[in-house]
Amino acid sequence: MTAHHGAHAHNHGHTHTHPGTQQPDWDAFAPMLEQGAEVHTPVYDQATAWLRERFAASGGSVRRVLDVGSGPGVLTCLLARAFPEAEVVAVDGTPALLERARERAARLGLDGRVTTVHAELPEGLDPAVIGTADLVWSSKTVHHLGDQPAALRRLAAALRPGGLLALGEGGLPTRFLPRDAGLGRPDLLTRLDAIQGERFAEMRAELPDATETVEDWPGLLTAAGLTGATSRSFLLDLPAPLGAAARDFLRNELVRWREAAADRLDDGDLATLARLLDPDDEAGIMRRPDAFLLTASTFHVAAREK
């Protein structure tokens, strides 16, 4: 199995495939993963600032960081910027994405501090494979592993004494249109959320070693042997009128959501999506003046005792 950031409603830079499924066309898909992570950079900047505060308060230092489920390395490079004295390691199961991570690090002048490790997840989450670190970061990856408690125990085992495990899981659904957008029935995004939730439950049920788990992430981190578990959420708030990059990101998200939900939407909602995706339609996402981008991402952090 390989796991990156989930390719459902929370796509901030990673994707996910399962045994027996067709691998994505990474040449086409990886740029969208990078785009999503770049648009959400303000969230990750807030989260890493919070982690720096945690380390400063405890008197700890960060010499090595693991980005587990790194995808194409956008977050890896952000972590390298946030922790300038650390070696930062992108850990992923897809060689093509690790190559993109190395290329990005080189473009940003970080290739001396950013390295990569190819590791299938969760099997590769072994300190003998990935080493240990002062900070283990994993965003939108653990929920794509069948046995989530076991995966957290593996991640916790990679922590050095006093180190932090930072888990990006949960938050709020993305909103970018008024409830009544003047197209079809109101509340289209609510219906898309419900379908994505159904798809996600089906995905989890099909995972190898799938275990029913109450996703109390602080409780799961504590059960993994860590201490001081706490959570914080960070807001991405891009008001209208949106710039071109955010509009292009939302259009790509709508394309993906339409593909995932086409068999569960009625003809009216499909017609609404067609208009939203039409670059020449004044009511489309690329042109309408009221489009915005609002979402929140939640991070859960706990420490290994010194």
N, C-alpha and C positions, 0 to 999 in steps of 0.2 A: 504494500500500500504506500501511496505517496500522499502527503497532505500539505496543503498550503492554505492560504486564506480562502474561506468558503465562498463558492461561486453562487451564492444566493443573494439575499437582500443586503448583506453586509460586506460586499466585496470592496475591501480597501487595499488590495494589493496582492492577494494570493488566490489560488484556485484549488480545486480538489477533484481527484478522479478515484474510481474504485476498480477493483479487479473485475476484468471482463468487460469494462466499458471502453469506448473509443477514446484514445488520448486526444486532447485538444490540438488544434493547429497552433503551436506555440508562436510561430512567426506572426500569426494574426491576432492571437489572444493576449500574448504577453504585453504588447503596447497598451491594451485596455487595462490590464492589471496595474501597470505603471501609472497610467493616467489617474486611476482611482486613488492610488496612494498619494499621488502628488496633490490632487484636489483636497485630500483630507490631511495634508501636512500640518495645518494649524492644530488639529486634534493631537497628533503625535508630538508636536512641540510642547503642548501643555502637559501631556502625560510624562514625557521625559524630564521636563522641569520639575514635576512632582517627585519623580524618582531621585533626581539629584538632591532635592531637599531632604528626602528620606536618608540618603547616604550621608549627607552633611550632618544631620541631626544625630546619627549614630556614630559619627567619626570614622565611617568606613570609606574605603577607596575602591575604585572600579578599574581593574587592570585587564579584565577579559569579559566580553559579553557574547552570549550565544543568542542569535535570532533564529528560533526554531520554527520552521515552516516559512522560510524567508521569501519564497517566490523570487521575483526578479531583483530583489535587493534594494528597493527604494527605502524601506524602513531600516534595513541594515546600515545604509549610508547615513540616514538621519541619526541613528544611534551612535555612529562614529563621530558625527558632528557634536552630539550632545555630551559624549564622554571622550574628550580629545586625548586622554592619556591611555585609552584602552585599545587592545586588539579586539576587533569585532568579527565574529564568525557567522556567516550565513549557512544555515543547516537546512537542506531541502532534499527531496527525493527525485527531483527532475533536473537532469544535467543541463538541459537547454536554459532553464531559468537561472541556474547557478552561473552559467556563462554570461548571461545578461547582467547578473549581479557583479561579476568581475569587471565587465566592460563599464558599467556605471561607476564603480569605484575608481577605475583608471581615469575616466573623464573628469571626475571630481577631485583628482589628486589624492585619493584615499587608498590606493592600491597597496601602499606600504603597511597599512593597518587593517584592511579588510581582507579576510580570507574566506574560503568556502569549504564545506564538508558535505559530501554526498552521503545521505543517510535516509533509508526508508523509515517511515514512521508508522507505528510506534516502535518497531523492532530496533531501529538504530539509535534510540534514545538511551544510550549506554555511555557512561563516562569513558569507557575504553575506546569508544568510537568518536564521540564529540568532545571529550575532555570535560573539565570543570570550569566554572566561571563565577565571578562576583555578581553578575546579573544574568539571569536567564529570562528572555523575553519571548513570548509566544502569543501572537494576536490572531484570533479567529481561526485557530487550528485545532485545538483540543476537542471542540464539539464535532469534529469530523473523524474522531477516533472512537472505535466502538466502546472500549472500556476506558471511560474518562478518568475514574479514580486511579487506575493502574498507570495511565499516561502521566498523571500529575505526580505520582510517586517516582516515576522515572525522571521527570524534570527536576523534582526536588533533590534527587540523588546527584544531579550534576552541579548543585550549588556548593560553593566553598563556605566555610563557617562565616557567619555574618552576612552572607549573600542574600539577594532578593530574587524571588520569582515573580515576574509581572505577567499577568494573564489578561489579554484583551478578549472579553466575552460579554456579549449583551449590549444593551443601550436602548435607543429608541428608533423606530422606523424612520426612514427618510421621507421628508415632505418637501415638495417643490412647487405645488400648485394650490390655489384656493380650493376649499371643499367643493364649491360649485364653480368649476372652471369654464362654464359656458359651453361645454361639449358633452352631449349625452346626459346620462344620469349622474348626479353628484356622487361623491365618495368613491371614485374609481380607485384611488390609492388604498383605501380601506379594503376593498375587495381583492386587490392584488396582494396586500399583506396576508389576508386569510389563505389565499392559494399558496403563497410562498411558505406559510406555516405548515400547510398540509404536505407540500413537497418535502420540506425539511424533515418532518416526522417520518415520511416514507423512506427518505435517504438513511436516516439513523437506524431504522428497523432492518435495513439491508446490510449494514456494516458488519464485517467480521468481528466476532466477540462482542456484539452489541449488548450493552448492559443498561437496564433502566436505571437512571440516575436522577435524583433531585438536584437540579443545577443551582444549588446553594454554593456558589464558588468560594466564598470565604470559608464555609464549613468544609468543603472538599480540600482546600489548601491546608486547613488545620488537621484534617484526617490524614493528609500526606506527611505529617510530622513537622509542619512549619508553624511559626508563631507570629502573633501580631497581625493577623489577616485583616485587611481593610479594603474598602472600595471607593473609587471616585469616578465620576462621569464628567466628560468634557464635551463642550458644545462646538459644533461647526455651524456657524450662522452667517451665510452669505446672502445678503438682502437683494431684492430686486432693485435695479435691473442687473441680471447676471452678466458676467463677462463671457467671452467666447469659449474659454477652456471649460468652465463649469457647465455651460450649455451642452457642449459636445459630450462631456462625461454623462450628463443626464440622458441625452439621446441614446448613447450606447447602453445605459442601464435599461431604458425603456425597450430597446430592441431585445435585450436578453430576457427581460421580464415577459415580453409578449411571447417569445419562443417557449418559455417555461410554462406559461399559463394559457396558451392558445386553446387547448382542449377543454378548458374549464371556464372560459369566458363566453358570454353571450355575444350575439352579432353586434349589438349596440356598443358594448365595451370594445370589441375589436375595431369597430369603425372609429371610435374615439381615439384609440391608440394609433390608428393609421393617420389620422389628422395630426396628432401630436408629433408624429415622426416625419411628417411631410415638411421638408425644409422651405417650401414655397408658401405654406399655409400661414397666414397671419396668426392663427390660433396655435400653431405648432411650437414646440419647446425651443426651437432655434430663433424664434422671432417674437414671441409674446412678451410684452413688457412686464408682466406680473410674476414671471418665473423667479423663484428663489431657491435656496438650498439650505435646509435646516435638518440637523440630525444630532444625535448624541452617542458617544461610545463610552463604554464602561470598562475600567481596568481594575483588577483585583491583585493585591500585592501582599506577600507574606515573606518572612525571613527564616533562614536557617540559623539556629542558635550558634553563638560563637563558641 
